[in-house]
């Protein structure tokens, strides 16, 4: 019936001037909208579409927030690792500088070895991620030449995560050190392999 009414109106409207045609068309548009908006099925569909769009927008915003949070956490982790690396490197460089000034006999001394052993055990060793060196009790360096040494280390280890139940202990291991440009630990010996 709506299409018939529109055709009939268009036929009748040709007899009037511009302004009358315009007013009549506006009235017809308002009546059409009123009829359209009063239909309950159409209202339900419109409401569902609005809810769908709102859910999509909320999900998109939540995803963006989650991405921002994960990016921020990742940036903080990278900063922490870089800070840790810089502090370890700074310690080693400071010790090497003092060593050169005092003219140590060997290429590596106990303090540098302690830093490198702790770093290796906590990051790359057999128990990295589970245990960490809490304190080094004793260290003895066995030099084979200017570029190779073995550190005999007695240390206290603890759980890597502070919130776990205490699982501390003492171990004695050997750590092999090689110098290319700098001294690095390349391997870790067996449980209780260190000799004092």
HELIX and SHEET records of a PDB file:
HELIX    1   1 UNK A    2  UNK A   13  1                                  12    
HELIX    2   2 UNK A   18  UNK A   38  1                                  21    
HELIX    3   3 UNK A   40  UNK A  102  1                                  63    
HELIX    4   4 UNK A  110  UNK A  123  1                                  14    
SHEET    1   A 4 UNK A 131  UNK A 145  0                                        
SHEET    2   A 4 UNK A 148  UNK A 159 -1                                        
SHEET    3   A 4 UNK A 169  UNK A 179 -1                                        
SHEET    4   A 4 UNK A 183  UNK A 188 -1                                        
END                                                                             
